[in-house]
Amino acid sequence: MGELDPTPYWLPDELESVDQCPVCQSSRSAIAYEGLRDELEGVPGEWSMRRCLSCGSFYLGLRPKALAIGKAYASYYTHVSGLERMAADNGTSFLWRLSNGYMNARFGSARAPASFVGRIVLPWLLPLRQQLDFFYRHLPGRPGKLLDVGCGNGIFLLRAKDAGWDVQGIEPDPMAVAAARRAGLDVIEGTLDAYGGDGDFDVVTTSHVIEHVHDPRRFVEQMFALLRPGGRLWIATPNAQSLGHRHFGHAWRGLEPPRHITVLTQRALRELLESTGFRQIRNHRRGRGSGYILRASMKLAERYGSPATPLSNRWVDLLATCSAALGEECVVSAVKGWCDE
């Protein structure tokens, strides 16, 4: 089977072959999967994914060009209102009260209802505490100026704003931008290539975006330039070496062709950050949070006609609590160079 089955949906001049790994530029690779389909949004085409033999990252061997990739996002989930999402990320149960109490104490938010006991109890419940730290992207205690790259509907910007941060977002999808602006957020429509902001951000975050970009190295370099010296970058992206990927293989939810152009390993991401000039690189343990991707992977396996044995999200979450390398996501923070904290 070739890299992509012919389909009227993708014109020949909308596709491009990739001869080198987008992360490390190595030309050493091998076919990892063939016949991959978009079972999530139903975008036509069958895709092949290669594995880089140098850094271990996975990438599409034939992919939509940057000017054509928008055809793969017609009904993407970030079009839902950020305010609705934020309201859904709360509750009145005792556990929610404890969680809100912890987040208010740790990140300076004003979530309600909240119990002050949460700041005492939650630090000892590691899987949940790590999930809540991820919820706020491990923000430092002192608020400053924050940019979220690929902010979608602005759900994280709303959380950070509630915690006292001066927030701004950038997002290429006009429908997602409209949803974020309806929530009262300052969001620029476009990509980093067209962004003219100054390099004075204290924090730049990007969640599940780097796997979508055509040039991950340039993407990281652009975020480096937007940070002040000593500023902090935070990245979350599917982990190519996760337990879910090892278990489900071609049906793993983190592959998501053709929108996920590159799926990185933890080592590849660290080396990319180091080569850009970042220091104090830290891999964060994810804790709770694997349930969605594992359930979605089970459904994908069924659609492919190759049902898989269920993988317990409780065990995966427990292992991800102990080791950052085993989580379904790579979660990394790093500091812009020549600064020791």
C-alpha positions in Angstrom: 0.0 0.0 0.0 1.3 3.5 -0.8 1.6 6.4 1.6 -2.0 7.6 0.8 -4.8 6.1 -1.1 -6.1 8.4 -3.9 -9.2 10.3 -3.0 -10.9 13.4 -4.6 -10.8 15.1 -1.2 -7.1 15.8 -1.4 -5.7 17.3 -4.6 -2.2 16.2 -5.6 -0.8 19.7 -5.0 -2.2 19.7 -1.5 0.1 16.9 -0.4 3.8 16.6 0.2 6.3 13.8 0.9 8.4 14.0 4.0 11.9 12.6 3.6 13.3 13.6 7.0 12.1 13.5 10.6 10.4 16.8 11.3 11.9 16.8 14.8 15.6 15.7 14.4 16.0 15.9 10.6 17.3 12.4 10.4 16.6 10.6 7.1 16.7 7.1 8.8 13.1 5.8 9.2 10.9 2.8 8.8 7.2 2.3 8.1 5.4 1.9 11.4 1.7 1.8 10.2 -0.1 1.7 6.9 -3.8 2.1 6.1 -4.5 4.5 9.0 -7.9 6.3 8.7 -9.4 9.3 10.4 -12.1 7.5 12.5 -12.7 10.6 14.6 -13.7 13.3 12.2 -14.1 11.2 9.0 -11.6 13.1 6.9 -11.1 11.0 3.7 -7.8 9.2 3.0 -5.6 6.4 4.2 -2.3 7.4 5.8 1.0 5.8 6.6 3.1 6.8 9.6 6.9 6.4 9.8 9.1 5.9 12.9 12.3 7.9 13.0 15.2 5.5 13.8 17.2 8.3 15.4 14.8 10.0 17.9 11.9 7.5 17.9 9.3 10.0 16.8 6.4 9.0 14.5 5.4 11.2 11.5 3.3 11.1 8.4 5.3 10.1 5.4 2.9 11.9 3.1 0.9 14.8 4.6 -1.3 17.7 3.8 0.6 20.9 3.1 0.3 23.7 5.6 -2.1 25.7 3.3 -4.4 22.6 2.9 -4.4 21.2 6.4 -7.4 23.3 7.4 -9.6 20.8 5.5 -8.9 18.3 8.3 -10.4 20.6 11.0 -14.0 21.3 9.8 -15.7 20.2 13.0 -12.9 20.1 15.5 -13.9 20.1 19.2 -12.3 23.5 20.1 -15.3 25.2 18.5 -17.3 24.5 21.7 -17.6 27.5 24.0 -14.8 27.9 26.5 -17.2 29.2 29.2 -19.3 26.1 28.8 -16.2 23.9 29.2 -15.1 25.8 32.2 -18.5 25.5 33.9 -18.4 21.8 33.2 -15.0 21.5 34.9 -16.5 22.1 38.3 -18.9 20.5 40.8 -20.4 20.6 44.3 -19.3 17.2 45.5 -16.9 16.9 48.5 -14.1 15.9 46.2 -14.7 18.9 44.0 -14.6 21.1 47.2 -11.3 19.6 48.2 -9.9 20.0 44.7 -11.0 23.6 44.4 -9.5 24.4 47.8 -6.2 23.0 46.7 -6.2 24.9 43.3 -7.1 28.1 45.1 -4.2 27.8 47.5 -1.7 26.5 44.9 -2.5 28.7 41.9 -4.4 31.7 43.4 -7.7 30.9 41.7 -11.1 31.8 43.1 -13.0 28.5 42.4 -16.1 27.8 44.3 -17.4 25.9 46.2 -14.1 25.2 47.9 -12.8 23.7 51.2 -9.6 24.9 52.9 -9.0 21.3 53.9 -8.1 20.7 50.2 -4.8 22.4 50.6 -3.9 20.0 53.3 -5.3 16.7 51.9 -4.8 17.0 48.2 -0.9 17.1 48.2 -1.0 13.6 49.6 -3.4 12.2 46.9 -0.7 12.1 44.2 -2.7 11.0 41.2 -5.3 13.6 41.7 -2.9 16.3 42.7 -0.8 15.7 39.6 -4.0 15.9 37.5 -4.9 19.3 39.1 -1.3 20.6 38.6 -1.7 19.7 34.9 -5.1 21.4 34.9 -3.3 24.7 35.6 -0.2 23.7 33.6 2.1 23.9 36.6 1.9 27.6 36.7 4.3 29.4 39.1 2.8 31.1 42.1 3.4 34.7 41.1 1.1 35.7 38.2 2.6 37.5 35.2 2.1 37.8 31.5 1.0 34.6 29.7 0.6 33.5 26.1 -1.2 30.3 25.1 -0.3 29.1 21.7 -3.1 27.3 20.0 -5.5 28.3 22.7 -8.6 26.9 21.0 -11.8 28.1 22.6 -9.8 29.7 25.5 -10.6 27.3 28.3 -7.1 27.4 29.8 -6.9 31.2 29.4 -10.1 31.5 31.4 -8.5 29.4 34.2 -5.3 31.4 34.2 -7.1 34.7 34.1 -9.2 33.6 37.1 -5.8 33.0 38.9 -4.6 36.5 38.2 -2.6 36.1 35.0 -2.5 38.7 32.2 -3.5 36.4 29.4 -3.4 36.4 25.6 -4.0 33.7 23.1 -3.1 32.9 19.5 -5.2 30.5 17.4 -5.4 29.8 13.7 -8.9 28.4 13.6 -11.4 31.3 13.1 -14.3 29.4 14.7 -12.3 28.7 17.8 -11.1 32.3 17.9 -14.7 33.5 17.7 -15.6 31.1 20.6 -12.8 32.5 22.7 -13.6 36.1 22.0 -17.2 35.5 23.0 -15.8 34.6 26.4 -14.1 38.1 26.6 -10.6 36.9 25.8 -7.8 38.6 23.9 -7.1 36.1 21.2 -5.2 36.8 17.9 -6.3 34.8 14.8 -3.3 33.3 13.1 -0.1 31.4 13.7 3.3 32.2 15.3 4.6 32.9 11.7 2.3 36.0 11.6 2.5 37.0 15.2 4.5 40.2 16.0 4.4 40.1 19.8 7.4 41.1 21.9 9.6 38.6 23.8 8.4 39.6 27.2 6.1 36.8 28.3 6.7 35.2 31.7 5.0 32.0 30.6 4.2 30.5 27.2 2.1 27.4 27.1 1.0 25.1 24.3 -1.2 22.1 24.9 -1.6 19.4 22.2 -0.4 21.7 19.4 3.2 20.7 18.5 2.0 17.4 17.1 -0.1 19.5 14.6 2.6 21.7 13.2 4.7 21.0 10.1 8.0 22.3 11.6 8.3 21.5 15.3 11.8 22.9 15.6 10.8 26.3 14.2 7.7 26.2 16.4 9.8 25.8 19.5 12.3 28.5 18.4 9.4 31.0 17.9 8.2 30.4 21.4 11.7 30.7 22.8 11.9 34.2 21.2 8.6 35.2 22.8 9.8 34.5 26.4 11.7 37.0 28.5 15.1 35.7 29.8 14.2 33.2 32.6 10.7 32.8 31.2 9.0 29.4 31.3 7.7 27.2 28.4 5.1 24.5 29.1 4.3 21.8 26.5 1.9 18.9 26.5 1.7 16.4 23.6 0.9 12.7 23.0 3.6 10.4 24.2 4.8 8.1 21.4 6.2 5.7 24.0 3.1 5.6 26.2 1.5 2.4 27.5 -1.6 3.1 25.5 0.4 3.3 22.2 2.3 0.1 23.1 -0.9 -1.7 23.8 -3.2 -0.4 21.0 -0.7 0.2 18.2 -2.3 1.6 15.1 -5.6 2.2 17.0 -4.1 4.4 19.6 -6.0 7.7 19.9 -2.8 9.8 20.0 -2.0 9.1 16.4 -5.0 10.9 14.9 -4.0 11.2 11.2 -4.0 13.5 9.3 -4.1 16.2 12.0 -1.3 14.8 14.1 1.7 15.2 11.8 4.4 14.3 14.3 4.1 12.3 17.6 7.2 12.8 19.7 9.0 10.8 22.3 10.0 12.3 25.6 13.7 12.1 24.6 13.1 13.8 21.3 11.2 16.6 22.9 14.0 17.1 25.5 16.7 17.2 22.9 14.7 19.6 20.8 14.3 22.0 23.7 18.0 21.7 24.7 19.1 22.5 21.2 16.9 25.6 21.1 18.5 27.0 24.2 16.1 25.9 27.0 17.5 24.8 30.3 16.0 23.3 33.5 13.9 20.9 31.5 11.5 19.0 33.6 9.3 16.0 32.7 6.1 16.3 34.8 4.2 13.2 35.9 0.6 13.3 34.6 -1.2 11.4 37.3 -4.9 10.8 36.6 -6.2 11.5 33.1 -5.7 8.5 30.8 -9.3 7.3 30.8 -10.5 9.3 27.8 -7.6 8.3 25.5 -7.8 4.6 26.5 -11.6 4.5 25.9 -11.2 6.3 22.6 -8.5 3.8 21.6 -10.8 0.9 22.4 -13.5 2.3 20.1 -10.9 3.0 17.3 -9.7 -0.6 17.6 -13.3 -1.8 17.1 -13.8 0.5 14.1 -10.6 -0.9 12.5 -12.1 -4.4 13.0 -9.3 -5.5 15.5 -10.9 -5.3 19.0 -8.2 -5.0 21.7 -8.0 -6.2 25.2 -9.1 -3.4 27.6 -6.3 -1.5 29.4 -7.2 -0.4 32.9 -6.9 3.4 33.2 -6.5 3.0 36.9 -3.3 1.1 36.4 -2.1 3.4 33.7 -2.8 6.4 35.9 -1.0 4.8 38.8 2.1 4.1 36.7 1.9 7.6 35.2 1.9 8.9 38.8 5.2 7.1 39.4 6.9 7.7 36.0 6.5 10.6 33.5 7.8 8.2 30.8 4.7 6.0 31.0 1.9 8.5 30.8 -0.2 9.0 27.7 1.2 12.5 27.4 4.6 14.1 27.5 4.3 17.1 29.9 7.4 19.2 29.9 8.4 22.6 31.3 11.6 24.4 30.5 13.3 27.8 31.2 14.8 30.1 28.7 18.6 30.0 28.9 21.3 31.8 30.9 19.1 31.9 34.0 19.6 29.8 37.1 16.8 29.6 39.6 
